[in-house]
């Protein structure tokens, strides 16, 4: 099955209401999708995390190297593309571009054999995953103590049993908002916090100690991703599990995270860290180090579907337990007009759980009318 074309789709949609996290404000959502066409008429789809225009340029360049190649040689093609750009792209947008290509190749492989991608990765460990609501961002106006608590209560009504709060707006404000959210959702709902690496280790430790008593599931990205010493300092100083890794790339990058014992939970993004090929290796490596894996997911329905295929195979870290710890799916609840529109059947949660698609490849079909509607 030879590759005859690698197409890129740059999509954009304005938001009805902007929102912000600790380091940036959004008034538009974008997506960069990869479409690989073969001589047998099969088409595979992938998605790249990161700055969409830049990852498009990367995929357009890498795609020229794939012409005429056998689409079934996923691992070989990953290694080949990585090796060609090793001198310039061991991390960052090159790997994000490679991730989208790799996902599309796995989608093709599953369609060729008529099975879900997870079946070719070794088979499913689970058929559904618990989802947590990612939301609770800041708005341009209003009192966050009011609108964030109202939003959190809405997630409970929708059936979510876990959610994640954005912090990084100053230790005092973060602590007050975290307490208010915990009071709103009660003790039985899991609550995580995410600073998007807005703090240094000193401030992150102070915040962690302020909210330890609130039973926080994890403290995500407390410090910048390259500051592994800072991660170790935070991890040693607080009783909350420390998570990170959405800005890390490939097995080689996560090798450093794991050998330095910098995180309790790693969070590779399948659309950034190297695709299905690489994230399977990362998860297996994490199990050897006794570190939990909870993927970072921030994208369209293609990225969600790819993450679910991977999550079907992520090993539990207490395999001999009757109730092993299972990975959680990050289920973005912020406004994203593109997210569900580009797939024929939306990926939804029921009582806080999401079924893993069991159709061929990623298990989804693409709505080309939506591609044209959101195209830049």
C-alpha positions as CSV (number, residue, x, y, z in Angstrom):
1,X,0.0,0.0,0.0
2,X,1.9,3.0,-1.3
3,X,1.6,6.6,-0.2
4,X,0.5,8.8,-3.0
5,X,-0.3,12.1,-1.2
6,X,0.1,13.8,2.2
7,X,-2.3,16.6,2.6
8,X,-2.6,19.2,5.4
9,X,-5.8,20.9,6.6
10,X,-5.4,24.1,8.5
11,X,-8.7,24.9,10.3
12,X,-9.8,27.9,12.4
13,X,-12.8,29.1,14.3
14,X,-13.6,32.2,16.3
15,X,-14.9,31.8,19.9
16,X,-18.0,33.3,21.2
17,X,-16.3,34.2,24.4
18,X,-12.5,34.3,24.9
19,X,-10.9,32.4,27.8
20,X,-7.4,32.4,29.4
21,X,-5.0,30.2,31.3
22,X,-2.0,31.4,33.2
23,X,0.2,32.3,30.2
24,X,-2.2,33.0,27.3
25,X,-5.6,34.1,26.2
26,X,-7.6,32.4,23.4
27,X,-10.2,34.0,21.2
28,X,-9.8,31.5,18.3
29,X,-9.3,27.7,18.2
30,X,-7.3,26.1,15.4
31,X,-6.5,22.6,14.2
32,X,-3.9,21.1,11.9
33,X,-5.0,17.8,10.4
34,X,-2.9,15.4,8.3
35,X,-4.5,13.3,5.5
36,X,-2.5,10.5,4.0
37,X,-3.8,9.0,0.7
38,X,-2.7,5.6,-0.7
39,X,-2.9,3.9,-4.0
40,X,-5.5,1.5,-2.7
41,X,-8.0,4.2,-2.0
42,X,-7.6,4.1,1.8
43,X,-7.1,7.4,3.6
44,X,-5.6,7.9,7.1
45,X,-6.1,10.9,9.4
46,X,-3.9,12.4,12.1
47,X,-3.6,15.6,14.0
48,X,-0.7,17.8,15.2
49,X,-0.6,19.6,18.5
50,X,1.1,23.0,18.6
51,X,1.2,26.1,16.5
52,X,-0.9,25.1,13.5
53,X,0.8,27.1,10.7
54,X,4.3,25.9,11.8
55,X,3.3,22.3,12.1
56,X,1.6,22.5,8.6
57,X,5.0,23.6,7.2
58,X,6.7,20.7,8.9
59,X,4.2,18.1,7.6
60,X,4.3,19.6,4.1
61,X,8.1,19.1,4.1
62,X,8.0,15.6,5.7
63,X,5.2,14.5,3.4
64,X,7.5,14.9,0.3
65,X,9.8,12.3,1.9
66,X,6.9,9.8,2.2
67,X,5.9,9.6,-1.5
68,X,5.9,6.0,-2.7
69,X,6.6,4.6,0.7
70,X,4.8,1.6,2.1
71,X,2.2,3.0,4.5
72,X,2.2,-0.1,6.6
73,X,5.8,0.4,7.8
74,X,4.8,2.7,10.7
75,X,7.9,2.2,12.9
76,X,10.3,2.2,10.0
77,X,8.9,5.5,8.6
78,X,9.0,7.1,12.1
79,X,12.6,6.2,12.5
80,X,13.5,7.3,9.0
81,X,11.9,10.7,9.3
82,X,13.3,11.3,12.8
83,X,16.8,10.3,11.6
84,X,16.6,12.7,8.6
85,X,15.9,15.7,10.9
86,X,17.7,14.5,14.0
87,X,20.2,17.3,13.8
88,X,17.5,20.0,13.9
89,X,14.3,18.5,15.4
90,X,14.7,16.2,18.4
91,X,12.0,18.2,20.2
92,X,9.3,20.7,19.4
93,X,7.4,21.3,16.2
94,X,9.3,18.8,14.1
95,X,8.1,16.0,16.4
96,X,4.6,17.5,16.5
97,X,4.5,17.3,12.8
98,X,5.8,13.7,12.9
99,X,3.2,12.9,15.4
100,X,0.3,13.8,13.1
101,X,1.9,11.7,10.3
102,X,2.4,8.7,12.6
103,X,-1.3,8.8,13.8
104,X,-2.5,8.9,10.2
105,X,-0.3,5.9,9.3
106,X,-1.8,3.9,12.2
107,X,-5.3,4.9,11.0
108,X,-4.4,3.6,7.6
109,X,-2.9,0.4,9.1
110,X,-6.1,-0.3,11.0
111,X,-8.3,0.3,8.0
112,X,-6.1,-2.0,5.9
113,X,-6.4,-4.9,8.3
114,X,-10.0,-4.0,9.3
115,X,-9.4,-3.7,13.0
116,X,-9.0,-0.8,15.5
117,X,-5.5,0.6,15.9
118,X,-5.3,-0.7,19.5
119,X,-5.7,-4.3,18.2
120,X,-2.5,-3.9,16.2
121,X,-0.8,-2.3,19.2
122,X,-1.3,-5.5,21.2
123,X,-5.0,-5.5,22.1
124,X,-7.2,-3.6,24.5
125,X,-6.7,-3.5,28.2
126,X,-10.0,-1.7,28.6
127,X,-13.0,-0.7,26.4
128,X,-13.9,2.6,28.2
129,X,-12.1,5.2,30.2
130,X,-13.1,7.6,32.9
131,X,-13.0,11.2,31.7
132,X,-12.2,14.3,33.7
133,X,-13.5,17.7,32.6
134,X,-10.8,20.2,31.6
135,X,-12.3,23.6,31.9
136,X,-12.4,26.2,34.7
137,X,-10.4,28.8,32.7
138,X,-10.5,32.5,33.4
139,X,-12.8,34.9,31.6
140,X,-12.5,38.5,30.6
141,X,-15.0,39.7,33.2
142,X,-16.8,38.5,36.3
143,X,-15.7,37.2,39.6
144,X,-13.8,33.8,39.2
145,X,-15.0,32.7,42.6
146,X,-18.5,32.9,41.3
147,X,-18.3,31.8,37.6
148,X,-15.8,29.0,38.2
149,X,-17.9,27.5,41.0
150,X,-21.0,27.7,38.8
151,X,-19.1,26.0,36.0
152,X,-17.8,23.2,38.3
153,X,-21.3,22.5,39.5
154,X,-22.4,22.2,35.9
155,X,-19.8,19.4,35.3
156,X,-21.2,17.5,38.3
157,X,-24.7,17.8,36.7
158,X,-23.3,16.4,33.5
159,X,-22.0,13.3,35.3
160,X,-18.3,14.0,35.6
161,X,-16.6,12.6,38.7
162,X,-13.4,14.5,38.2
163,X,-12.3,17.9,36.9
164,X,-9.2,20.1,36.5
165,X,-8.8,23.7,37.6
166,X,-6.4,26.2,35.9
167,X,-4.1,27.9,38.4
168,X,-1.0,30.1,38.0
169,X,-2.7,33.5,38.7
170,X,-0.9,34.1,42.0
171,X,-0.6,31.8,45.0
172,X,-3.2,33.6,47.2
173,X,-5.8,33.8,44.4
174,X,-5.1,30.2,43.3
175,X,-5.6,28.9,46.9
176,X,-8.8,30.8,47.4
177,X,-10.3,29.5,44.1
178,X,-9.2,25.9,44.8
179,X,-10.9,26.0,48.2
180,X,-14.1,27.4,46.7
181,X,-14.2,24.7,44.0
182,X,-13.6,21.9,46.5
183,X,-16.4,23.3,48.7
184,X,-18.7,23.4,45.6
185,X,-18.0,19.9,44.3
186,X,-17.7,18.1,47.6
187,X,-15.2,15.5,48.8
188,X,-16.3,12.7,46.4
189,X,-15.3,14.4,43.1
190,X,-11.6,14.3,42.1
191,X,-10.0,17.7,41.7
192,X,-6.7,18.4,39.9
193,X,-4.9,21.7,39.4
194,X,-2.8,22.9,36.4
195,X,-0.4,25.9,36.5
196,X,0.8,25.5,32.9
197,X,4.3,26.1,34.2
198,X,3.6,29.6,35.4
199,X,5.6,29.3,38.6
200,X,9.1,28.7,39.8
201,X,9.7,26.0,42.4
202,X,9.4,28.4,45.3
203,X,5.9,29.6,44.4
204,X,4.8,26.2,43.3
205,X,5.8,24.7,46.7
206,X,4.0,27.4,48.5
207,X,0.8,26.8,46.6
208,X,1.1,23.1,46.9
209,X,1.3,23.4,50.7
210,X,-1.6,25.8,50.8
211,X,-4.0,23.3,49.1
212,X,-2.6,19.9,50.2
213,X,-5.5,19.4,52.6
214,X,-8.0,19.7,49.8
215,X,-7.2,16.2,48.4
216,X,-5.8,17.3,45.1
217,X,-5.4,14.5,42.6
218,X,-2.3,16.0,41.0
219,X,-0.5,19.3,40.5
220,X,0.2,19.6,36.8
221,X,3.1,21.6,35.3
222,X,4.0,23.5,38.4
223,X,7.3,24.7,36.8
224,X,8.7,25.1,33.3
225,X,9.1,21.8,31.4
226,X,12.9,22.1,31.1
227,X,13.4,22.6,34.8
228,X,13.5,19.0,36.0
229,X,15.4,20.1,39.1
230,X,12.5,22.3,39.9
231,X,10.1,19.4,39.4
232,X,12.1,17.3,41.8
233,X,12.1,20.1,44.4
234,X,8.3,20.4,44.2
235,X,7.8,16.7,44.2
236,X,9.9,16.4,47.4
237,X,8.3,19.2,49.2
238,X,4.5,18.6,48.8
239,X,2.2,15.6,49.4
240,X,0.3,16.2,46.1
241,X,1.4,14.0,43.1
242,X,3.3,16.1,40.6
243,X,2.4,15.7,36.9
244,X,3.8,17.0,33.6
245,X,5.1,16.1,30.2
246,X,2.8,17.6,27.7
247,X,5.8,19.7,26.5
248,X,8.1,16.7,26.4
249,X,8.9,14.7,23.3
250,X,9.8,11.1,22.3
251,X,11.1,8.2,24.4
252,X,14.4,10.0,24.6
253,X,12.9,13.1,26.3
254,X,10.8,11.0,28.7
255,X,13.8,8.9,29.5
256,X,15.3,11.9,31.2
257,X,12.1,12.6,33.1
258,X,11.9,9.0,34.3
259,X,15.5,8.5,35.2
260,X,15.6,11.7,37.1
261,X,12.4,10.8,39.0
262,X,11.0,14.2,38.3
263,X,7.3,13.4,38.1
264,X,4.8,11.1,39.7
265,X,2.6,11.1,36.6
266,X,3.7,11.7,33.0
267,X,1.3,13.2,30.5
268,X,2.5,12.7,26.9
269,X,0.3,14.2,24.2
270,X,-0.1,11.7,21.4
271,X,-0.3,14.6,18.8
272,X,3.0,16.0,20.1
273,X,5.2,13.4,21.7
274,X,5.6,11.2,18.6
275,X,2.2,9.7,17.8
276,X,1.0,6.2,18.5
277,X,4.3,4.5,17.7
278,X,6.2,6.6,20.3
279,X,3.6,6.9,23.0
280,X,3.2,3.1,23.2
281,X,6.9,2.9,23.9
282,X,6.7,5.8,26.4
283,X,3.9,4.2,28.4
284,X,5.7,0.8,28.5
285,X,8.9,2.6,29.7
286,X,6.9,4.4,32.4
287,X,5.6,1.1,33.7
288,X,9.1,-0.1,34.1
289,X,9.8,3.0,36.3
290,X,6.6,2.6,38.3
291,X,5.3,6.0,37.0
292,X,1.6,6.6,36.1
293,X,0.5,7.7,32.6
294,X,-2.4,10.1,32.0
295,X,-2.3,11.5,28.5
296,X,-2.6,15.2,27.7
297,X,-5.4,15.7,25.2
298,X,-6.1,19.1,23.7
299,X,-7.4,19.1,20.1
300,X,-10.1,18.0,17.7
301,X,-12.0,14.7,17.5
302,X,-9.1,13.1,15.6
303,X,-6.7,13.8,18.5
304,X,-9.3,12.5,21.0
305,X,-9.9,9.3,19.0
306,X,-6.1,8.7,18.6
307,X,-5.7,9.2,22.4
308,X,-8.4,6.7,23.1
309,X,-6.8,4.1,20.8
310,X,-3.6,4.5,22.8
311,X,-5.4,4.5,26.2
312,X,-6.9,1.2,25.3
313,X,-3.4,-0.3,25.6
314,X,-1.8,1.8,28.4
315,X,-0.8,-0.7,31.1
316,X,-2.0,-0.4,34.6
317,X,0.6,0.3,37.2
318,X,-0.7,-2.1,39.8
319,X,-1.5,-5.1,37.5
320,X,-1.8,-7.6,40.4
321,X,-4.4,-5.5,42.2
322,X,-8.1,-6.3,42.1
323,X,-8.7,-2.6,41.5
324,X,-5.7,-1.3,39.6
325,X,-5.2,2.4,38.9
326,X,-6.5,3.2,35.5
327,X,-5.5,6.1,33.2
328,X,-7.9,9.1,33.0
329,X,-9.0,10.8,29.8
330,X,-8.6,14.6,29.6
331,X,-11.9,15.7,28.1
332,X,-11.7,19.3,27.1
333,X,-15.0,21.2,27.8
334,X,-13.9,24.6,26.6
335,X,-15.5,26.0,23.4
336,X,-14.1,24.4,20.3
337,X,-16.4,24.6,17.3
338,X,-14.1,22.3,15.2
339,X,-13.7,19.5,17.8
340,X,-16.8,17.4,17.2
341,X,-17.9,19.0,13.9
342,X,-15.2,17.3,11.8
343,X,-16.1,13.8,12.8
344,X,-19.3,12.1,11.7
345,X,-20.2,10.8,15.2
346,X,-19.3,12.9,18.2
347,X,-17.2,11.4,21.0
348,X,-19.2,11.9,24.1
349,X,-19.1,11.1,27.8
350,X,-21.9,9.2,29.7
351,X,-21.8,9.6,33.5
352,X,-18.1,10.5,33.2
353,X,-17.1,7.6,31.0
354,X,-16.1,7.5,27.3
355,X,-16.3,4.4,25.1
356,X,-13.1,3.6,23.1
357,X,-14.1,3.5,19.3
358,X,-13.8,0.0,18.0
359,X,-14.1,0.7,14.2
360,X,-11.1,0.2,11.9
361,X,-8.1,2.5,12.5
362,X,-9.0,5.4,14.8
363,X,-12.6,4.3,14.6
364,X,-14.0,7.6,13.3
365,X,-15.2,9.0,10.0
366,X,-14.3,12.5,8.8
367,X,-17.0,15.1,7.9
368,X,-15.4,16.8,4.8
369,X,-18.1,19.5,4.8
370,X,-16.8,20.7,8.1
371,X,-13.2,20.7,6.8
372,X,-14.3,23.0,4.1
373,X,-16.3,25.2,6.5
374,X,-13.4,25.8,8.9
375,X,-10.6,25.8,6.3
376,X,-8.2,28.8,6.4
